[in-house]
Amino acid sequence: MNILAGVAELRHRDQVWSFMQEDVPVDISHQVILYVEGLNLSFDGFKALNDLNLYINDGELRCLIGANGAGKTTLMDVITGKTQCDSGSVYFGQSHNLLTRDEAQIAQLGIGRKFQKPTVFEALSVFDNLELSLKSNKSVLATLFAKLSTEQSDRILQVLETIGLKAQSAMLAGSLSHGQKQWLEIGMLLVSDPRLLLIDEPVAGMTAEEGERTAELLTSLAGERTVIVVEHDMEFVRSIARTVTVLHQGSVLAEGSMDQIQNNQAVIDVYLGEGQ
């Protein structure tokens, strides 16, 4: 009987250890939060990612640029678990192998992604959109009728302040401008307190004023969080990025400041074009 009890206890410990693995802190002792090494992925003979290497420092705001088909979206798909690569490695810090996890597990680790087109709940208020994101593991009805804790309410109010929508908290999300919807979706990521944010073309379709506000928002997030922005608007990239990575045919073509990138002959030849 004691032997059986001992075996049961050991099995229970294994289950606990498996669960605790998800709670292992992100190891950034080397100041790098994202390691992408030797990444390869082909679609029907097309090399979408070709021995790609990328290292992102903790708290950095990094911009990824490149022509259509350069591998930007595919890279983000692999990082977030949406697409499996053929070979290579992707680590979140030194302790979490992202290639062994699915999309939900990667999100739980603290990686959030915003796609180009905002996907907010237009029939709900701005506040309710943030509340739903805060409690994404519950059904819509259960969430809307559940009572928020003081900590959760404070968190939502803090995010509303950050994204500049405090005055619009009671408005229906469908009534917001395009730019405000983009900010709300960023807020929907922020309420879950991610360490790494992947933002896809945040200023597409925005007015110049909205673009400036978005630049301020993303810049304010860097430091406390790590932000990777994919963008085609070079003026916007210049306004926010200290380091720009240029992708071409699935590989890193060049990396450096915006001035260095714009004066790089290889980049001029394959992407920026003469006279830009």
C-alpha positions as CSV (number, residue, x, y, z in Angstrom):
1,M,0.0,0.0,0.0
2,N,2.8,2.4,0.9
3,I,4.6,1.5,-2.4
4,L,1.5,2.4,-4.4
5,A,1.1,5.6,-2.5
6,G,4.7,6.5,-3.2
7,V,4.3,5.8,-6.9
8,A,1.1,8.0,-6.9
9,E,3.0,10.8,-5.2
10,L,5.8,10.6,-7.7
11,R,3.3,10.8,-10.6
12,H,1.7,13.8,-9.0
13,R,5.1,15.5,-8.6
14,D,5.7,14.9,-12.4
15,Q,2.4,16.6,-13.2
16,V,3.2,19.5,-10.9
17,W,6.6,19.9,-12.5
18,S,5.1,19.9,-16.0
19,F,2.7,22.6,-15.0
20,M,5.4,24.6,-13.3
21,Q,7.5,24.6,-16.4
22,E,5.1,27.3,-17.8
23,D,5.9,29.5,-14.8
24,V,9.7,29.4,-15.3
25,P,10.8,33.1,-15.5
26,V,12.1,34.5,-18.8
27,D,15.9,34.3,-18.5
28,I,17.3,37.6,-19.9
29,S,20.7,37.4,-18.1
30,H,22.4,38.0,-21.4
31,Q,20.0,41.0,-22.1
32,V,18.5,39.2,-25.1
33,I,14.8,38.3,-24.9
34,L,14.3,36.8,-28.3
35,Y,16.8,34.4,-30.1
36,V,16.0,33.4,-33.7
37,E,18.7,31.2,-35.1
38,G,19.1,29.3,-38.4
39,L,15.4,29.6,-39.2
40,N,14.3,27.8,-42.4
41,L,10.8,27.4,-43.9
42,S,9.7,26.5,-47.5
43,F,6.3,26.6,-49.1
44,D,6.0,24.5,-52.2
45,G,9.7,25.1,-53.1
46,F,9.6,28.8,-52.2
47,K,12.1,29.7,-49.4
48,A,10.1,32.0,-47.1
49,L,12.8,31.9,-44.4
50,N,16.4,31.2,-45.3
51,D,18.8,30.6,-42.5
52,L,17.4,33.6,-40.7
53,N,19.2,34.9,-37.5
54,L,17.7,37.6,-35.3
55,Y,18.5,38.8,-31.8
56,I,16.2,41.2,-29.9
57,N,17.3,42.8,-26.7
58,D,15.1,43.1,-23.7
59,G,13.2,46.4,-23.7
60,E,14.2,47.2,-27.3
61,L,12.0,48.8,-29.9
62,R,13.0,47.1,-33.2
63,C,11.6,47.8,-36.6
64,L,11.5,45.1,-39.4
65,I,11.3,46.3,-42.9
66,G,11.4,44.6,-46.3
67,A,9.6,44.2,-49.5
68,N,6.5,42.0,-49.8
69,G,7.6,38.3,-49.6
70,A,10.8,39.2,-47.6
71,G,9.6,37.0,-44.7
72,K,8.4,39.5,-42.2
73,T,4.9,38.0,-41.6
74,T,6.2,34.4,-41.8
75,L,8.8,35.2,-39.1
76,M,6.1,36.6,-36.8
77,D,3.9,33.5,-37.6
78,V,6.7,31.2,-36.5
79,I,7.5,33.2,-33.3
80,T,3.8,33.1,-32.2
81,G,3.3,29.4,-33.0
82,K,0.9,30.0,-35.9
83,T,3.3,28.3,-38.4
84,Q,5.9,25.5,-37.9
85,C,9.3,26.0,-39.4
86,D,11.4,23.3,-41.2
87,S,14.5,23.9,-39.0
88,G,16.1,26.3,-36.7
89,S,15.4,27.5,-33.2
90,V,13.4,30.3,-31.5
91,Y,13.8,31.0,-27.8
92,F,12.1,33.5,-25.6
93,G,14.9,34.4,-23.3
94,Q,17.2,31.4,-22.7
95,S,14.6,29.2,-21.0
96,H,11.6,28.9,-23.3
97,N,11.7,27.0,-26.6
98,L,8.8,28.5,-28.6
99,L,9.0,25.8,-31.3
100,T,7.6,23.3,-28.7
101,R,4.6,25.4,-27.8
102,D,1.3,26.2,-29.5
103,E,-0.2,29.7,-30.0
104,A,-2.1,29.7,-26.7
105,Q,0.9,28.6,-24.7
106,I,3.1,31.2,-26.3
107,A,0.6,33.9,-25.5
108,Q,0.6,32.8,-21.9
109,L,4.4,33.2,-21.8
110,G,3.9,36.9,-22.4
111,I,4.1,37.3,-26.2
112,G,1.3,39.4,-27.8
113,R,0.6,40.0,-31.4
114,K,-1.4,42.7,-33.2
115,F,-2.3,42.2,-36.8
116,Q,-2.6,45.0,-39.3
117,K,-6.4,45.1,-39.4
118,P,-7.9,45.9,-36.0
119,T,-10.2,43.2,-34.6
120,V,-12.1,44.9,-31.8
121,F,-15.6,44.0,-30.5
122,E,-17.4,47.0,-32.2
123,A,-20.8,46.4,-30.4
124,L,-19.1,46.7,-27.0
125,S,-17.7,49.7,-25.2
126,V,-14.0,50.4,-25.1
127,F,-13.9,49.4,-21.5
128,D,-15.7,46.1,-22.1
129,N,-13.2,45.3,-24.9
130,L,-10.4,45.6,-22.4
131,E,-12.2,43.6,-19.8
132,L,-12.8,40.8,-22.2
133,S,-9.1,40.7,-23.1
134,L,-8.3,40.7,-19.4
135,K,-10.4,37.6,-18.9
136,S,-9.9,35.9,-22.2
137,N,-10.2,32.5,-20.6
138,K,-13.9,33.0,-19.9
139,S,-17.0,33.2,-22.1
140,V,-18.3,36.6,-23.2
141,L,-21.4,36.5,-21.0
142,A,-19.5,35.2,-18.0
143,T,-17.0,37.9,-18.3
144,L,-19.5,40.7,-18.7
145,F,-21.4,39.7,-15.6
146,A,-18.3,38.9,-13.5
147,K,-17.2,41.5,-10.9
148,L,-13.8,43.0,-11.5
149,S,-11.3,43.1,-8.7
150,T,-9.9,46.4,-7.7
151,E,-6.6,45.4,-9.2
152,Q,-8.2,44.5,-12.5
153,S,-10.1,47.8,-12.6
154,D,-7.0,49.7,-11.9
155,R,-5.2,47.8,-14.6
156,I,-7.8,48.7,-17.2
157,L,-7.8,52.4,-16.2
158,Q,-4.0,52.4,-16.4
159,V,-4.1,50.9,-20.0
160,L,-6.9,53.5,-21.0
161,E,-4.5,56.2,-19.9
162,T,-1.6,54.7,-21.8
163,I,-3.5,54.3,-25.1
164,G,-5.1,57.7,-24.7
165,L,-8.7,56.5,-24.7
166,K,-9.8,57.3,-21.1
167,A,-12.4,59.8,-22.3
168,Q,-13.8,57.2,-24.7
169,S,-14.0,54.3,-22.3
170,A,-17.8,54.2,-22.4
171,M,-18.1,54.7,-26.2
172,L,-18.9,51.8,-28.5
173,A,-15.7,50.5,-30.1
174,G,-17.4,50.7,-33.5
175,S,-17.7,54.5,-33.0
176,L,-13.9,55.0,-32.8
177,S,-11.8,56.3,-35.6
178,H,-9.5,53.8,-37.4
179,G,-6.5,55.1,-35.4
180,Q,-8.3,54.8,-32.1
181,K,-9.3,51.2,-32.9
182,Q,-5.6,50.4,-33.5
183,W,-4.8,51.9,-30.1
184,L,-7.6,50.0,-28.5
185,E,-6.3,46.7,-29.9
186,I,-2.8,47.5,-28.6
187,G,-4.5,48.1,-25.2
188,M,-6.3,44.7,-25.5
189,L,-2.8,43.2,-25.6
190,L,-1.4,45.4,-22.8
191,V,-4.1,44.4,-20.2
192,S,-2.5,40.9,-20.2
193,D,0.9,42.5,-19.4
194,P,3.0,40.9,-22.2
195,R,6.8,41.1,-22.2
196,L,7.1,41.1,-26.0
197,L,4.7,42.8,-28.4
198,L,4.7,42.1,-32.2
199,I,2.9,44.9,-34.0
200,D,2.1,44.6,-37.7
201,E,1.8,47.9,-39.8
202,P,0.3,50.0,-37.0
203,V,0.0,53.2,-39.0
204,A,-1.6,51.8,-42.2
205,G,-4.6,53.9,-43.0
206,M,-4.0,56.5,-40.3
207,T,-3.9,60.2,-40.5
208,A,-0.6,62.0,-40.0
209,E,-1.8,63.1,-36.5
210,E,-2.8,59.5,-35.6
211,G,0.6,58.3,-36.9
212,E,2.4,60.7,-34.6
213,R,0.3,59.6,-31.6
214,T,1.0,56.0,-32.5
215,A,4.8,56.7,-32.6
216,E,4.5,58.3,-29.1
217,L,2.6,55.3,-27.8
218,L,5.0,52.6,-29.1
219,T,8.0,54.6,-27.9
220,S,6.5,54.9,-24.4
221,L,6.0,51.1,-24.3
222,A,9.7,50.3,-25.0
223,G,11.9,49.8,-22.0
224,E,9.3,48.2,-19.8
225,R,8.4,45.9,-22.7
226,T,10.1,44.8,-25.9
227,V,8.3,45.9,-29.1
228,I,8.9,44.6,-32.6
229,V,7.2,46.6,-35.3
230,V,6.7,45.6,-39.0
231,E,6.1,48.7,-41.1
232,H,6.4,50.0,-44.7
233,D,6.1,53.7,-43.8
234,M,9.7,54.8,-43.7
235,E,9.0,58.2,-42.1
236,F,7.3,56.4,-39.3
237,V,10.1,53.9,-38.9
238,R,12.6,56.8,-38.8
239,S,10.6,58.4,-36.0
240,I,10.6,55.5,-33.7
241,A,13.5,53.1,-34.4
242,R,17.0,53.1,-33.0
243,T,17.7,49.8,-34.8
244,V,16.2,48.6,-38.1
245,T,16.4,45.1,-39.5
246,V,16.0,44.7,-43.2
247,L,14.7,41.3,-44.5
248,H,15.2,40.1,-48.0
249,Q,14.3,36.7,-49.5
250,G,13.9,35.2,-46.0
251,S,17.2,36.4,-44.6
252,V,18.6,39.4,-42.8
253,L,20.1,41.7,-45.4
254,A,21.2,44.6,-43.1
255,E,20.8,45.9,-39.6
256,G,21.6,49.3,-38.0
257,S,20.2,52.8,-37.5
258,M,17.8,54.2,-40.1
259,D,20.6,56.4,-41.5
260,Q,22.9,53.4,-41.9
261,I,20.1,51.4,-43.6
262,Q,19.3,54.2,-46.0
263,N,23.0,54.5,-47.0
264,N,23.5,50.8,-47.4
265,Q,24.0,50.1,-51.1
266,A,22.7,46.5,-50.8
267,V,19.5,47.8,-49.3
268,I,19.1,50.6,-51.9
269,D,19.5,48.0,-54.6
270,V,17.0,45.5,-53.4
271,Y,14.5,47.5,-51.4
272,L,14.6,51.3,-51.0
273,G,15.4,52.1,-54.6
274,E,17.5,54.8,-56.0
275,G,16.8,58.3,-54.9
276,Q,15.0,57.4,-51.6
